[in-house]
Amino acid sequence: MTRTTEMLREHALRAFEAQNAAIVAAALLTGERNWSEIRDAADLHEALLNLDRAAPATVGIALIDPEGKLALTSRVALPTPAVDLSGRDYVHAHQDSEAGSKGIMEGGTFVGAVSEGAVTGRPVFRLSRARLGAARQPDGGVVSTAFFPAYFEEFWRGIIETERDVVLLLRHDGAVLARHPAPAAPVGLSVPSGTLLQLIQGQEAKRDGPGRLRLEAGEAERLVVVRGLGDFPVSVAYALNASVQWRNWAARLPAPALLAGLATILLMFLTWRAQREAGQARQEAERRAEMEEQLRRSEARTAFSQLAAGVAHDFGNAAQVVMAGAHRIERSVEDPARVREAVARVVGAAERAAGLAARMISFARRGAPEGNTASIQPVDPSAILSELVELLSSTLGHGVTTRYQSGQPRPPRVNVDRGELESAVINLCLNARDAMPDGGEVLVLSQGDAVAQAEGHPAGLAPGAYARIEVRDKGMGMDEATRARAGDPFFTTKGEKGTGLGLSMVRGFAVRADGGLHVSSHPGRGTTVTLWLPAVRPERL
């Protein structure tokens, strides 16, 4: 029962975190536009639509102006209809500090109660955040996303042990967000103050076993387990009717099986009596087995935390692109063409982050991430590197400059995922920056390269045409022992600041693309990391 509740919690928590990330991304996409510009922004509408599609649990992303009017939504084509949402709790919470202070979690997100959707007409509940305008201060507007309660109820039907079990997703003030069995009137549904709310408050700080209580007057006691969703003021409660479970099990058990079970129990009892002298040895064996199981679980948690660190590393790369695009928008307010170009890059980074989240969800469900082969296509590395270096020039930090140089012959087109190529080069540039604490220049070069024979090549490449990409710095450099381990998973020279996954992930990208990677470095003379990617065959162009 506890394991089932943990599964329900993990499912709900992932959905809430994905929605929260979508809200943050949508708020960044608005930039410093005023609300009049937002209402007519076709490019912003398209970006919201792409965010909506990337999150399967999302039921639309909405931008609401300071007057409580719907300004833009991913679920309705332009022009947006005039819909007054000022009376909704998820809007009012950010416009009235006294009303919202109790329900807004640390970080600024509010979880609204179930209400009838203004566009869909179906019961929904929303997550919302205040929209930040000039000087990064709330301007009275709101950014929100929505859930259908049915999204959770459909998942729960495949998890619960019996159809008579009850599952609740509820705020800590008692407002019910979703329920199984589904209620006839979900809007305004809440649980009365009492034992269940006390159980929620008592289990926020610890993971207790089941408690016993009656959810409704007149019904039998249920075993109830409650788990909170991290920082969100929401918990999931699983209530199991123990007597019904026992009756169902007994009804399915034929009489011969019952007799066989009793005989087995009797035999076990007699065997136990005969082996009492061996009891101490058996207990010791059980203790060792328990310790081994704990060790295996600890190793699994360690592996997952390392994977999570890698995912966070790539999200950080996407954030670098978003920050660079935001800086460029800020510098180019008077140049609409450059602003649109920067917005397109920001949207692309958000889409790549959404794709990473999708792969992480796929890993959690099936045991391993699945690559998106549809995004692998012929690309021009020179064009990508030129744009990327320009973006990085304003984000690597004080005292660090970036420069791009395209050599001859010009690098050929390569068949890769553009997002993975950008992520690889960003990783290399960040490593180069960290190797120069006093500042310096990061030089990115590209050119065509022909490998005549694999023997003697530093990366062991097969003969053929390649695009060669180098990232050079004049930093501290590495001795031979350190250079030999560079690229090993989880090996880092940055202490607690590093994950040891950046260069390893770049090497993995090169191997998947049938290319190679080589690191050249000397103490005090800097480091050069060279990445080879095979040219696209003529029939693929």
C-alpha positions as CSV (number, residue, x, y, z in Angstrom):
1,M,0.0,0.0,0.0
2,T,2.9,2.4,0.9
3,R,4.6,1.6,-2.5
4,T,1.4,2.3,-4.3
5,T,1.1,5.6,-2.6
6,E,4.7,6.5,-3.5
7,M,3.9,5.7,-7.2
8,L,0.9,8.0,-7.0
9,R,3.0,10.7,-5.5
10,E,5.9,10.4,-8.0
11,H,3.4,10.6,-10.9
12,A,1.7,13.7,-9.5
13,L,4.9,15.4,-8.5
14,R,6.4,15.0,-12.0
15,A,3.3,16.4,-13.6
16,F,3.3,19.5,-11.2
17,E,7.0,20.1,-11.8
18,A,6.5,19.9,-15.6
19,Q,3.6,22.4,-15.4
20,N,5.7,24.8,-13.2
21,A,8.6,24.6,-15.7
22,A,6.1,25.5,-18.5
23,I,4.9,28.5,-16.6
24,V,8.5,29.8,-16.1
25,A,9.3,29.2,-19.7
26,A,6.2,31.0,-20.9
27,A,6.9,34.0,-18.6
28,L,10.5,34.3,-20.1
29,L,9.1,34.2,-23.6
30,T,7.0,37.4,-23.0
31,G,10.2,39.3,-22.4
32,E,9.5,43.0,-21.9
33,R,6.6,43.3,-24.2
34,N,3.6,45.3,-23.0
35,W,0.2,43.7,-22.8
36,S,-1.0,45.3,-26.0
37,E,1.9,43.7,-27.9
38,I,1.3,40.4,-26.2
39,R,-2.3,40.2,-27.4
40,D,-1.3,40.6,-31.0
41,A,1.9,38.5,-30.9
42,A,1.6,35.6,-33.4
43,D,5.1,34.4,-32.7
44,L,4.4,34.3,-28.9
45,H,1.2,32.4,-29.6
46,E,3.1,29.8,-31.6
47,A,5.7,29.5,-28.8
48,L,3.0,28.9,-26.2
49,L,1.4,26.3,-28.5
50,N,4.8,24.5,-28.8
51,L,5.2,24.5,-25.0
52,D,1.6,23.2,-24.6
53,R,2.3,20.3,-27.0
54,A,5.6,19.4,-25.2
55,A,3.8,18.8,-21.9
56,P,1.2,16.0,-22.2
57,A,-0.6,16.9,-18.9
58,T,-1.0,20.6,-19.9
59,V,-4.5,21.8,-20.8
60,G,-3.4,25.2,-22.2
61,I,-1.0,28.0,-21.2
62,A,-2.7,31.4,-20.6
63,L,-1.4,35.0,-20.2
64,I,-3.8,37.2,-18.2
65,D,-3.4,41.0,-18.1
66,P,-3.5,43.1,-15.0
67,E,-7.2,43.8,-15.4
68,G,-7.9,40.0,-15.3
69,K,-8.7,39.7,-19.0
70,L,-7.4,36.8,-21.1
71,A,-4.7,38.2,-23.3
72,L,-3.3,35.1,-25.0
73,T,-3.8,31.3,-24.7
74,S,-2.3,28.3,-26.5
75,R,-5.8,26.7,-26.9
76,V,-7.5,29.5,-28.9
77,A,-6.5,31.0,-32.2
78,L,-5.9,34.7,-32.6
79,P,-7.6,37.1,-32.0
80,T,-8.1,36.0,-28.4
81,P,-11.7,36.4,-27.2
82,A,-12.4,38.9,-24.4
83,V,-12.8,36.7,-21.3
84,D,-12.9,38.1,-17.8
85,L,-11.0,36.0,-15.4
86,S,-10.5,38.5,-12.6
87,G,-12.7,36.6,-10.2
88,R,-10.7,33.3,-10.5
89,D,-8.6,32.4,-7.4
90,Y,-5.5,31.8,-9.5
91,V,-5.6,35.4,-10.8
92,H,-6.8,37.1,-7.6
93,A,-4.1,35.4,-5.6
94,H,-1.3,37.4,-7.3
95,Q,-3.2,40.7,-7.4
96,D,-4.2,40.7,-3.7
97,S,-1.2,39.9,-1.4
98,E,-3.4,39.2,1.6
99,A,-5.6,36.7,-0.3
100,G,-2.7,34.9,-2.0
101,S,-0.1,34.8,0.8
102,K,-1.6,31.6,2.3
103,G,-1.6,29.6,-1.0
104,I,1.5,30.8,-2.8
105,M,4.4,28.4,-2.4
106,E,8.0,29.5,-2.0
107,G,9.1,30.4,-5.6
108,G,5.8,32.2,-6.5
109,T,3.5,29.4,-7.7
110,F,-0.1,29.2,-6.7
111,V,-2.3,26.1,-7.0
112,G,-5.9,27.0,-7.7
113,A,-9.0,25.1,-6.8
114,V,-11.1,23.2,-9.4
115,S,-13.4,25.5,-11.4
116,E,-15.2,25.4,-14.8
117,G,-12.7,26.2,-17.6
118,A,-13.5,29.5,-19.3
119,V,-12.5,28.1,-22.7
120,T,-13.2,24.4,-22.4
121,G,-16.2,24.5,-20.1
122,R,-14.8,21.4,-18.3
123,P,-13.6,21.2,-14.7
124,V,-9.9,22.2,-14.4
125,F,-7.5,23.4,-11.8
126,R,-4.6,25.8,-12.6
127,L,-1.1,26.6,-11.5
128,S,-0.2,30.2,-11.8
129,R,2.7,32.7,-11.3
130,A,2.8,36.5,-11.4
131,R,4.2,37.9,-14.7
132,L,7.3,40.0,-14.2
133,G,7.5,43.2,-16.2
134,A,10.0,46.0,-16.2
135,A,12.8,45.8,-13.5
136,R,11.7,42.2,-13.0
137,Q,8.8,43.3,-10.8
138,P,5.3,41.9,-10.9
139,D,3.2,44.0,-13.3
140,G,-0.2,42.7,-12.1
141,G,-0.5,40.1,-14.9
142,V,-0.5,36.3,-14.5
143,V,0.9,33.3,-16.3
144,S,-1.0,30.0,-15.8
145,T,-1.4,26.4,-17.0
146,A,-4.2,24.0,-16.3
147,F,-4.8,20.3,-15.4
148,F,-7.9,18.3,-16.1
149,P,-8.6,16.3,-12.9
150,A,-9.4,13.3,-15.3
151,Y,-5.7,13.2,-16.2
152,F,-4.9,11.9,-12.7
153,E,-8.0,9.8,-12.4
154,E,-7.2,7.8,-15.5
155,F,-3.7,7.0,-14.3
156,W,-5.1,6.0,-10.8
157,R,-7.4,3.4,-12.3
158,G,-4.5,1.4,-13.5
159,I,-2.6,1.6,-10.1
160,I,-5.1,1.1,-7.3
161,E,-5.7,-2.4,-5.9
162,T,-9.5,-2.4,-6.0
163,E,-12.2,-0.3,-7.6
164,R,-13.6,0.6,-4.2
165,D,-10.4,2.3,-3.1
166,V,-10.4,6.1,-2.8
167,V,-7.5,8.3,-4.1
168,L,-7.5,12.1,-3.4
169,L,-5.3,14.9,-4.7
170,L,-6.0,17.8,-2.4
171,R,-4.6,21.1,-1.3
172,H,-3.6,21.4,2.4
173,D,-6.6,23.6,3.0
174,G,-8.8,20.7,2.1
175,A,-9.8,21.7,-1.5
176,V,-10.1,18.5,-3.6
177,L,-8.3,18.8,-6.9
178,A,-8.9,15.2,-8.2
179,R,-10.7,12.1,-6.8
180,H,-11.2,8.5,-7.6
181,P,-14.0,7.5,-7.9
182,A,-14.7,10.6,-9.8
183,P,-17.2,12.9,-8.1
184,A,-20.4,14.0,-9.8
185,A,-19.8,17.7,-8.9
186,P,-16.0,18.3,-8.7
187,V,-16.2,22.1,-8.6
188,G,-16.0,23.4,-5.0
189,L,-15.4,19.9,-3.5
190,S,-13.4,19.8,-0.3
191,V,-12.9,17.5,2.7
192,P,-14.1,18.7,6.1
193,S,-11.5,19.8,8.6
194,G,-10.6,16.9,10.9
195,T,-8.7,13.7,10.9
196,L,-7.6,13.6,7.3
197,L,-6.2,17.2,7.3
198,Q,-4.5,16.4,10.6
199,L,-3.0,13.3,9.0
200,I,-1.7,15.5,6.1
201,Q,-0.1,18.0,8.5
202,G,1.4,15.2,10.6
203,Q,3.0,13.4,7.6
204,E,4.6,16.4,5.9
205,A,7.7,16.0,8.0
206,K,7.9,12.1,8.2
207,R,6.9,9.0,6.2
208,D,4.5,7.2,8.5
209,G,2.7,4.0,7.7
210,P,-1.1,3.8,7.2
211,G,-3.5,5.6,9.5
212,R,-7.1,4.5,10.2
213,L,-10.0,6.9,9.6
214,R,-13.5,7.4,8.0
215,L,-13.5,9.6,5.0
216,E,-17.3,10.0,5.1
217,A,-19.8,9.6,7.9
218,G,-21.4,6.1,8.1
219,E,-18.7,4.3,6.0
220,A,-16.2,1.7,7.3
221,E,-12.8,2.7,8.5
222,R,-10.1,2.8,5.8
223,L,-6.4,2.4,5.9
224,V,-5.0,5.8,4.6
225,V,-1.5,6.8,3.5
226,V,-0.7,10.4,2.7
227,R,2.3,11.8,0.8
228,G,3.1,15.5,0.1
229,L,4.3,16.8,-3.3
230,G,7.5,18.4,-2.3
231,D,7.2,22.2,-1.9
232,F,3.8,22.3,-3.5
233,P,0.9,22.8,-0.9
234,V,-0.7,19.6,-2.2
235,S,-0.8,15.9,-1.0
236,V,-2.0,12.7,-2.4
237,A,-4.0,10.3,-0.1
238,Y,-4.7,6.6,-0.8
239,A,-7.5,5.1,1.2
240,L,-7.9,1.3,1.1
241,N,-11.0,-0.5,2.5
242,A,-9.3,-3.3,4.4
243,S,-12.5,-5.3,5.0
244,V,-13.5,-5.2,1.3
245,Q,-10.0,-6.4,0.4
246,W,-10.2,-9.3,2.8
247,R,-13.6,-10.4,1.6
248,N,-12.6,-10.2,-2.1
249,W,-9.5,-12.3,-1.3
250,A,-11.4,-14.9,0.7
251,A,-14.2,-15.2,-2.0
252,R,-11.5,-16.0,-4.6
253,L,-9.8,-18.6,-2.5
254,P,-11.3,-22.1,-3.2
255,A,-11.8,-24.5,-0.2
256,P,-9.0,-26.9,-1.3
257,A,-6.5,-24.0,-1.5
258,L,-7.6,-22.9,2.0
259,L,-7.0,-26.4,3.4
260,A,-3.6,-26.6,1.6
261,G,-2.7,-23.2,3.1
262,L,-3.6,-24.4,6.6
263,A,-1.6,-27.6,6.1
264,T,1.3,-25.6,5.0
265,I,1.1,-23.3,8.0
266,L,1.0,-26.3,10.3
267,L,4.0,-27.9,8.5
268,M,6.0,-24.6,8.8
269,F,5.1,-24.5,12.6
270,L,6.4,-28.0,13.1
271,T,9.5,-27.3,11.1
272,W,10.2,-24.2,13.1
273,R,10.0,-26.2,16.3
274,A,12.4,-28.7,14.9
275,Q,14.9,-26.1,13.9
276,R,14.8,-23.9,17.0
277,E,18.5,-24.5,17.5
278,A,19.3,-22.9,14.2
279,G,17.3,-19.8,14.8
280,Q,20.2,-17.6,15.7
281,A,22.1,-18.5,12.5
282,R,19.0,-17.9,10.4
283,Q,18.6,-14.4,12.0
284,E,22.2,-13.6,11.1
285,A,21.7,-14.6,7.5
286,E,18.5,-12.5,7.3
287,R,20.4,-9.6,8.8
288,R,23.1,-9.9,6.1
289,A,20.6,-10.2,3.4
290,E,18.8,-7.0,4.6
291,M,22.2,-5.2,4.6
292,E,22.9,-6.3,1.1
293,E,19.5,-5.2,-0.1
294,Q,20.0,-1.8,1.5
295,L,23.4,-1.5,-0.3
296,R,21.8,-2.3,-3.6
297,R,19.1,0.3,-3.0
298,S,21.8,2.8,-2.1
299,E,23.7,2.1,-5.3
300,A,20.5,2.5,-7.3
301,R,19.8,5.9,-5.6
302,T,23.4,7.0,-6.3
303,A,23.1,6.0,-10.0
304,F,19.8,7.9,-10.3
305,S,21.2,11.0,-8.6
306,Q,24.1,11.0,-11.0
307,L,21.7,10.7,-13.9
308,A,19.7,13.6,-12.5
309,A,22.9,15.7,-12.2
310,G,23.5,15.0,-15.9
311,V,20.0,16.1,-16.8
312,A,20.4,19.3,-14.7
313,H,23.7,19.9,-16.6
314,D,21.9,20.0,-20.0
315,F,19.0,22.1,-18.6
316,G,21.8,24.5,-17.5
317,N,23.0,24.7,-21.1
318,A,19.5,25.5,-22.3
319,A,19.3,28.2,-19.7
320,Q,22.5,29.7,-21.0
321,V,20.9,30.0,-24.5
322,V,17.7,31.5,-23.0
323,M,19.8,34.1,-21.0
324,A,21.9,35.0,-24.0
325,G,18.7,35.5,-26.1
326,A,17.2,37.6,-23.3
327,H,20.3,39.8,-23.2
328,R,20.2,40.2,-27.0
329,I,16.5,41.2,-26.9
330,E,17.3,43.8,-24.2
331,R,20.1,45.3,-26.4
332,S,18.0,45.2,-29.6
333,V,14.6,46.7,-28.5
334,E,14.7,49.1,-31.4
335,D,15.5,46.4,-34.0
336,P,12.4,44.1,-34.4
337,A,14.3,41.7,-36.8
338,R,17.0,41.0,-34.3
339,V,14.4,40.7,-31.5
340,R,12.5,38.1,-33.5
341,E,15.7,36.2,-34.2
342,A,16.6,36.2,-30.5
343,V,13.0,35.1,-29.5
344,A,13.3,32.2,-32.0
345,R,16.5,31.1,-30.4
346,V,14.9,31.3,-26.9
347,V,11.9,29.3,-28.1
348,G,14.3,26.7,-29.6
349,A,16.2,26.4,-26.3
350,A,12.9,25.9,-24.5
351,E,11.8,23.2,-26.9
352,R,15.1,21.4,-26.5
353,A,14.6,21.6,-22.7
354,A,11.1,20.2,-23.1
355,G,12.5,17.4,-25.2
356,L,15.0,16.6,-22.5
357,A,12.2,16.4,-20.0
358,A,10.3,14.1,-22.3
359,R,13.3,11.8,-22.5
360,M,13.7,11.8,-18.7
361,I,10.0,10.9,-18.3
362,S,10.5,8.1,-20.9
363,F,13.5,6.8,-18.8
364,A,11.5,6.8,-15.6
365,R,8.6,4.8,-17.3
366,R,10.6,2.3,-19.4
367,G,14.0,2.2,-17.8
368,A,16.1,4.0,-20.4
369,P,15.8,7.3,-22.4
370,E,14.8,7.3,-26.0
371,G,16.5,9.6,-28.5
372,N,14.4,11.7,-30.9
373,T,15.7,10.5,-34.2
374,A,13.3,12.8,-36.0
375,S,15.5,15.8,-35.0
376,I,18.7,14.3,-36.6
377,Q,19.1,16.0,-40.0
378,P,21.8,17.6,-42.1
379,V,23.0,20.9,-40.6
380,D,25.7,23.5,-41.5
381,P,28.2,23.5,-38.5
382,S,29.6,26.9,-39.6
383,A,26.3,28.6,-39.3
384,I,25.4,27.0,-36.0
385,L,28.8,27.8,-34.4
386,S,28.8,31.4,-35.6
387,E,25.4,32.0,-34.0
388,L,26.3,30.1,-30.9
389,V,29.6,31.9,-30.3
390,E,27.8,35.2,-30.7
391,L,25.3,34.2,-28.0
392,L,28.0,32.9,-25.7
393,S,30.0,36.1,-25.9
394,S,27.7,37.7,-23.4
395,T,27.2,34.8,-21.0
396,L,30.5,33.3,-20.2
397,G,31.3,35.9,-17.6
398,H,33.5,38.9,-17.0
399,G,37.0,38.8,-18.5
400,V,36.2,35.9,-20.9
401,T,35.8,36.6,-24.6
402,T,34.8,34.2,-27.4
403,R,35.8,34.2,-31.0
404,Y,34.8,32.0,-33.9
405,Q,37.0,31.2,-36.9
406,S,36.1,29.2,-39.9
407,G,39.0,27.6,-41.7
408,Q,39.6,26.2,-45.2
409,P,38.3,24.0,-46.6
410,R,34.9,24.9,-45.2
411,P,33.4,22.2,-43.0
412,P,30.9,19.9,-44.7
413,R,27.3,19.5,-43.6
414,V,26.9,16.8,-40.8
415,N,23.9,14.7,-39.9
416,V,23.2,15.3,-36.2
417,D,20.7,16.7,-33.8
418,R,21.3,20.5,-33.8
419,G,20.4,20.8,-30.1
420,E,23.0,18.1,-29.1
421,L,25.7,19.8,-31.2
422,E,25.0,23.1,-29.5
423,S,25.0,21.5,-26.1
424,A,28.3,19.8,-26.8
425,V,30.0,23.1,-27.9
426,I,28.5,24.9,-24.9
427,N,29.9,22.2,-22.5
428,L,33.4,22.6,-24.1
429,C,33.2,26.5,-23.9
430,L,32.2,26.3,-20.2
431,N,35.1,24.0,-19.5
432,A,37.4,26.4,-21.3
433,R,36.1,29.3,-19.3
434,D,36.5,27.5,-16.0
435,A,40.1,26.7,-16.9
436,M,40.8,30.5,-17.1
437,P,39.9,31.9,-13.7
438,D,41.7,35.2,-14.5
439,G,39.9,35.5,-17.9
440,G,41.1,35.0,-21.4
441,E,39.9,34.1,-24.9
442,V,37.9,31.0,-25.9
443,L,38.6,30.3,-29.6
444,V,36.1,28.0,-31.5
445,L,37.4,26.8,-35.0
446,S,35.9,24.7,-37.7
447,Q,37.1,23.3,-41.0
448,G,36.8,20.3,-43.3
449,D,39.1,17.4,-42.6
450,A,39.9,14.3,-44.6
451,V,41.1,11.1,-42.9
452,A,43.0,8.9,-45.2
453,Q,43.6,5.9,-42.9
454,A,42.4,5.1,-39.4
455,E,45.8,3.9,-38.2
456,G,47.6,6.6,-36.2
457,H,44.6,8.9,-36.0
458,P,44.3,10.3,-32.5
459,A,40.5,9.5,-32.4
460,G,40.8,6.3,-34.3
461,L,38.4,7.5,-37.1
462,A,37.5,5.5,-40.2
463,P,38.7,7.0,-43.5
464,G,36.4,9.6,-44.9
465,A,35.4,13.3,-44.9
466,Y,34.7,15.0,-41.6
467,A,33.8,18.4,-40.1
468,R,36.5,19.3,-37.5
469,I,35.5,21.5,-34.6
470,E,38.1,22.7,-32.0
471,V,37.6,24.6,-28.8
472,R,40.9,26.2,-27.5
473,D,41.8,28.0,-24.3
474,K,45.0,29.3,-22.8
475,G,44.2,28.3,-19.3
476,M,45.9,26.1,-16.7
477,G,46.1,23.0,-18.8
478,M,46.3,19.4,-17.6
479,D,49.2,17.0,-16.9
480,E,49.2,13.6,-18.7
481,A,47.6,11.7,-15.8
482,T,44.7,14.2,-15.6
483,R,44.3,14.3,-19.4
484,A,44.1,10.5,-19.6
485,R,41.0,10.6,-17.3
486,A,39.3,13.6,-18.9
487,G,36.1,12.4,-20.4
488,D,35.6,9.6,-17.8
489,P,32.1,9.8,-16.3
490,F,32.0,11.6,-13.0
491,F,35.7,12.6,-13.1
492,T,36.1,16.3,-12.5
493,T,38.9,18.8,-11.6
494,K,36.4,21.4,-10.4
495,G,35.8,19.9,-6.9
496,E,32.2,20.2,-5.6
497,K,31.3,22.6,-8.4
498,G,31.7,20.0,-11.1
499,T,29.6,16.9,-12.0
500,G,32.2,15.2,-14.1
501,L,29.5,14.7,-16.9
502,G,30.1,17.5,-19.3
503,L,33.0,16.1,-21.3
504,S,31.7,12.6,-20.9
505,M,28.4,13.6,-22.5
506,V,30.3,15.4,-25.4
507,R,32.2,12.2,-26.0
508,G,29.0,10.2,-26.0
509,F,27.5,12.6,-28.6
510,A,30.6,12.1,-30.8
511,V,30.4,8.3,-30.6
512,R,26.6,8.3,-31.4
513,A,27.3,10.5,-34.5
514,D,30.1,8.0,-35.7
515,G,32.7,10.7,-35.0
516,G,35.4,11.1,-32.4
517,L,36.9,13.3,-29.7
518,H,40.5,14.1,-28.7
519,V,41.9,16.2,-25.9
520,S,45.3,17.9,-26.2
521,S,46.7,19.7,-23.1
522,H,49.9,20.8,-21.4
523,P,50.2,22.4,-17.9
524,G,50.4,26.2,-18.2
525,R,49.8,26.1,-22.0
526,G,46.1,25.6,-22.2
527,T,43.8,22.9,-23.7
528,T,42.5,22.0,-27.1
529,V,39.5,19.7,-27.5
530,T,38.8,18.5,-31.0
531,L,35.5,17.0,-32.1
532,W,35.2,15.2,-35.5
533,L,31.7,14.6,-37.1
534,P,31.3,12.7,-40.3
535,A,30.2,14.5,-43.4
536,V,26.7,13.8,-44.8
537,R,26.9,11.3,-47.7
538,P,25.8,12.9,-51.0
539,E,22.6,10.7,-51.2
540,R,21.5,12.1,-47.8
541,L,21.7,15.8,-49.0
